[in-house]
Amino acid sequence: MKKAVVVILSIILFAAPFAAVFSLAADVKSVYEHTFTAALYDKYDLLYGTEGRKIVVVGGSSVCFGLDSALLEEETGRSVVDFGLYATLGTKVMLDLSQRAIKDGDTVVIAPELDSQTLSKYFNQQAVLEALDGRYDMVRDIGFDNYDEIAGGFLTYLATAAGFKQQGISPNPSGIYNRASFNKYGDIATPREENVMTLGYDANRPVELSPDIVSDDFIDYLNGYIDKCLAKGADVWFSFCPINKSGLAKDTTDESIYSFYSYMAGKLHCRVISNINDYILDEKYFYDTNFHLNDVGVRIRTETLAGDILRAEGNNKPVGPAYPVETEAPTETGTQEQTTPEPTPGDDMSDGVFMYRSFGKGLAIEGVKDDAKGMTSADIPREYNGVRIYAILADAFAGCEKLAVITMHDNISFVENNAFNIPSLTKLYIDAPDAEKIEAGDKIFGDRTNVEIYLPDYDSFESFVSGYWWGIYSSNMKIADGE
């Protein structure tokens, strides 16, 4: 009898921590329900709830920012599911979550963003856990090989979510990167009339079309997914995401584009149905990244994809004009020079602390005068000689070995990778309300991960912590009140 009591007590003591964890997990459910990634479970439910023959477009945010599913339905006569969301989740998780829902007669179009992260087996457990936001039933469709990462990141996720819950915070971004921006198909429905990028393209993330960006293990995994879908009786095609012509890497040539196309066509177990050049579009059709389209761009891409799908199926039905009558079509696709303005020869723009160069419609900080490199704090000016300062360029603070604190304001709209790669830097104050208006690279601090980012108030914090550009730094963010 005594032995039995000891065994029961041991089981209770062993199970208690797990019970506490799951109790906490239930308590923090729906903390992220308003964020952009919360649309994942809406898309999942739509995918598994759509009956009959369907077209499923799988990829990252270039799908939801680049597809008019209602128009694609009209052109093809079939239900459409937009199953693209966010590259930070990884392409693999979108493949995993969709595979079980594919049925006989379905058509799957695979169109991820073209970069080394999305064309790999990259898996971000924290982003995935935030996207699931308590919908743990979806975990069964995630690859078993990622379970250890999910388990390893679970307590960190719970601690962060519980911290938000305790403070009464439920991130609810005010801009386009919000769950409310999606329509019933999973497309972004918020109007996007023009290109809002400072240079017309994202200079922090040039698009390199080379076989080198594709990992071998991703090709193997993708082919495994393709084979499973084909075995069910589905059609599977590979297409291309929209690509900003101005955002192509400087060394891109027509030959390198064709080489990349040929590489993909030769490696995949499905047909590549699209001409990559049809998806390399003028910058005026893009919105806020090299892969996100504005409203006119969405129609162009959707009509192009509809035609590709129909022709792949042997249907030569005419598809509406890709380029609207009122919009001048881009010139023949190829390559073009990057448009980053170069400094004027002999130009010496400096206020005694910072050195400036022409950048877009204004100026960028490109360095610090030698006499000022001993400063311990820096406040980024809003203008120089009446001209707005828009950007902070890579290594702008090189040689500032004592600089610990930087404050920047809402005049800044572009922060280049390595802009704040300063070994002594401990704090970055951002005096700005809207994360969507400041483009930032994913390496603005170089390889450093411990720089604290302070926002002026809750609204600003809410915008930045779940922002497209800044969300990657969310674990470093704090509200400056009382700091």
N, C-alpha and C positions, 0 to 999 in steps of 0.2 A: 504494500500500500504506500509506504513512504517513498519507494522508488518511483512509483507512478506519479506521485505529487511532484517530485523533483523534475521528472520529464515534462509534465504539463507546464510547470513554472518556467522551465527552460524555453519551451516553445513560445510561451507568452512573452518572455523577455526578448527573445530573438525577433519575434514578429512585431513588437511594439514600435520600434523605429520605423518600420515599413508602413505600419498603420498610420503613424504620425505624418509620414511623407505623403501618403495618398490622401489623408484628410486635408493637408495643406494644399495639395494639388487641386482638390475639389473646391477649396475656398478661393483660390486665385483664378479660377476659370473665368474667361471673358475679359481679362484685363486688357488684351490687345484687340478687342472686337471691332474697333473703329479704324485700325491701321490698314495700310495697303495690303500687307500680306494676309490679313484676315479673310480676304477674298478667296483664299485657297480652299476653305471648306465649302464656300458657295459653289465654286467651280467643280469640286469633287462631287457634291450632291447633284449638280446639274448633269455631270457626266454619267453618273450611275442611275440617274432618273430619266434620262432621255431614251425613249423607246424607238424601235424601228431603225432603218439605215441612217447612219449619221456620219458626218465628216468631223473628225477631231484634229484640231491643229495644236501640236505640242511644241512648246519652246519656253522662252523666258518673257520678259516684259515687252520685247519687240512684237510679240503676238498681240497682247492686249492693247498696245499702243499702235498697232498697225493693221487691224482687221475690223471690217464692218461685217459682222456675222449675218445680219439681216440681208445685206446685199449679196453675200456669198450664198445664202439660202435661196434667194430669188434666182440667181444665175444657175445654180446646180439642182434645185428642186429637192434638196435634202436638209434635214436638221443639221445645225452646226454648233459645235461646242468649242469655245475658245479656251484651250487649256494651257495658257502661258501666263506667267505671273512675274517672277523676279529672279534674275540671274544669281543672286546671292543664295538662293535656296539650292541651286545646282540643277543642271538638266536631268541628272540621274533620278532625283526624287520625283520629277514630273513624269518620267518614263515609268517608274515604279508604281506611282499612284494611278496611272491611267491603264496599265496593262490588263488588269482583270476585267475592266469595263468594255474592252474591245470585243465585238461579236462578229459573226458571219455577216458579210455584206457591208460592213463599215469601211470607211476610208480614213486612214491615218496619214496626216501630213506632218512630217518632222521638220521644224524650221527654227533651230536655236540661234542665238546670237553667235557671231563668228569671232570668238576669242579663246584664249588658252584655258580660261576658267570654265566656260560653258561647254567646251569640247573636251572635257575631262570628266573623271568620276568625282569631282569636287562635291562635298556635302557639308553644309554649314548647320551643325546641330542646333545652335542657338536660334538661328533664323527659322529653322523648321519647327522647333518647339513653340516659338512665338506665333508662327503661322497656324499651327494646330490649335493653340489656345484652349486646351482642354478637350479637344476632339480626339481622344486617344484611340477611338475605334479605327481611325485612319492609319494608325501605326502598322496594322497588320499588312497593309499593302506596300509599306516601305521595305526595301531590300534587307534581308536578314543580316547582311554584311555591315549594315550601318547601326545595328542595334546597340553595339558596344559604345558607339559615339553618342547615341541618344541617351543611354544610361549614364554615361560619363558627364554629360552636360545637363542632366535633369535637375540636379540640386542647385546649380548655378541659375538655371532658368527660374526655378521656384523662388529662390532668394530674391532675384530681381523683381519678379512679378509680385511677390509678397510685399516688397518694399514699396512698390507703386500702390498696392492695395492699402497698405497702412497709411500712406500719405493722401489717400483719396484720389490718386491719379489714375486715369485711364486714357492713355495717349489718343488724341483725337485730332490729327493734323487738319489744318484749315484749308490746305491747298489740294491739288489734284491727287496727291498720294494718300488717298483715303478710301476705305472700303466703299463709301457712298458714291465714288466716281464710276463704279462699274454698272453696266446695264444687265439685263437678264441673261444675256449670252456670255457674259464675262469680258466684254470689251470695255475699254475706257470710253465713257460717253461724255465726259466734260469737254466742252468746246476748246479747241486748240487752233487758233486762227493763224499763227505765225511762228517762225523760228525765234525762240527767246534766248538762244545761246549768245554769249558775248561776242564770239568770233564767227558764229554761224556753224561751228562744229566744236566737238569736245577735244581740245588739244591734249588733255590728260590721258586720253584713251584712244590713240590712233588705231585704226583697223588694219591689221596685218593679215593679208590673205596669203598664207603660206602653209604648206603641210606641217611645218614645225609647230603650229598652234594646236594640232590635233594629237591627243595621246593615244597610243596603241591600245591601252586597256579600255579606253572609252569606245573606240571603234568596235572592239570585241563585245563590249556590253550592249552597245546600240544594235549590233547585228543579232545578238541574242534576243533582244526585244522585238526586232523586226521579224525574226524567225517564228517567235511565239504568236505574233499577230497574224502572220501569213498562214500558220497552221490552223488558225481559227476560221479562215476563209475571208479575212479582211484584205483590202488593198492597202499597201503601204508605199508612200512616196516621200522622197526628200526634196525640199525646196529651200529657198534662201530667205533670210531675214532682210528687211530693207537696210541699205548701207549708204551712209552719207558720203558722197563722192569727195567732198572737201575734207572728210575725216580719214581718208585713206592714208596709210603710212607713206612717208615721202619717197621711199624706194619702190613703191608699187608701180608695176608696168603692166601693159596688156598681156605680156607673156606670163608674168607671175600670177595674174588673175586666172588665166587659162590653166596654168599648172595646178593651182589650188582646186579649180573645178574638176579637172581630170583626176586628181588624187581622190577626191571624195567619190566621184562616179566609179572609180575602180575599186574602192575599198568596201562599199556598202552592199548589203544583200538585197537592196531595193533600188528601184530606178530613181535617178535624179531627173525630175520632170521639168525643171526650170533652167532657163539661161541666166546665169548669175549677173550678166550685164543688164538684164531687165530690172534688177533689184538694186543696182547702184544708181541712186537718184541725186538730183541737184539738192543743195543744202536748203533751198527755199521750201522743200516739202517736209522738212524735219521740224521737230519741236524742241526738245531739251537734251537729247543725247544723239549720238551717231547712229542709233538704232530706232529711236522713237519718232513716229511721224505726226505731222499736224493733220488737220481735217482733210485737206486736199490730198495730201500724201496717202492717207488711209484709203481713199477711194481708188487711187492709182494702183496701190499694192493689191487691194482686194480684187479689182477687175483683172489684173495680171495673173494672180493666183487662180482665179476662177477659170480663166482660159487655159492655164496649164493643167488643171485637174481634168477639165472636160476633154482636152486633146489627149491626155494620158489614157483616158477611158475610151478613146476612139470616137468622141463626139465633137464634131466641128461646128457646133452651134456658135453663131456670132455672139461675142460678149461686148457689152457697152464700151464706148471709148474710154481707155484708161486715163487719158489726159483731158480734163474738162475744157470745153471750148474757150472759156474765158481765161484759161491759164496757158501761158506759153510753155511748151514742152521743153525739157532740158536738151541741150545739145548732145551729140552722140557721146555715149558713155566711154570713158577711157580714164585718164588720170589728169590731175591738174596740180599746179603748184599750191603748197600750203599758203594761206593768206595772212599768217601772223606778220604784222608789220615789223620791219627791221629798224634799228636805230638809225637816225640820220647821221651820216659821216660828220664827225667833228662836233656832234651835239653834246652838250654838257649840261644836262638838266639836273640840278641838285638844290636842295634847300639847306644844305650844310650838314644834314643828317642822312637823308635818303638820296639815292640816285635813281632817276626815272628814265623811261624810254616810251616812245609812242606805242600805243596798244589799242587796237579797235578804234573807238570813238574818243578815247582819252589817253590815260597814262597807266603805266605799270611800274611798281617798285622792282628794280633789278639788282640793287645792291645798297650797301651802307658805306659812307665815306670813312676813310681810315681813322680820322680823328674822333669818330663817334662809335667806333666798334667796342669801346669799353663800357658802354651803357648797360645797366642792369634791367631796365624796363623800356618798352617802346610803345608809343601810341601812334597807330597808323593815321596819317593825315587824310582828310576827306578830299583835298584838292591841292594843286600846285599851280600858282599863277592863274587862278581862276579856271583851271582845267581839272575835271574830275579824275580821281585815281580809281581805276577799275580793278586792278589786278595786283597780285603778289606772285612773282615768278620764282622758279626753282633757285635755291641757294642764295636768295636775296639777302640773307643774314649771315652769309659765310664770314667767318672770322670774328663773329660776336661771341666770344668765349664766356662772357659773364651774363649774357642776356637770359633772364629767368621768366619775365612776364611780358606778354604782348597783348595789346588791345586793338581790335579792328572793328570797324563800323559798317553800317549798311550801304556805304558807297562801294564797297568791294563786292564784285560779282564773279570773280574768278580767282581761285587759289590753285596754283600749279603744284604737282607732286614735288616734294622736297622743299617746298617754300619755307617750312618751319623745321627743317632738319638741323636743329640746334641742340647739341649735347646738354647745355645748361638749362634749356627751357623746361619749366615746370607747369606754367599756367598760360592758357589762351583764353582771353575774354572776348566774347563775340557780342557786340552791342548791335544786334539786328533782330527783327521780329520774325523773318520768313526765310526758312532754310532753302526753299525752292529758288530763291533769287541769288544764291551764292553757289556757283559750281565749284566743286572741290574734288581733287583726286583721291584715290584710296591710299596714297602714301605721302600725305602732306607733311607728316612728321618723319619721313624716311622710314626706317625700320623700328622706330621707337613706338611703344604702346602705353607709356605711363604718363603722358602729358594730360593734365586735367583741363577740361573745357567748361567754362562758366558762361551761363546764359542769364540775361537780366531778370527774367520773370518766368512764371509758369507757362504762359502762352508761347513764349519763345522756346522754352525747353521742350514743350510738346511738339512744336514744329521740327526742331532739330533732331530730337531723339528718335523719331521715326521717319526722318526725311530721306529721300532717295540718295542724295549725295553724302549726307552726314550720318546716316543711321549706323554706318560701320564703326563710328566712334562713340556710339551711344553709351557704352559702359564707362566712358570717361567723363560723362556730362553731369553737371550739377547746376543748381540754381544759385546765383550769386548773392541773393538777399541775405544779409547778415554775415557774409563771408569776409 
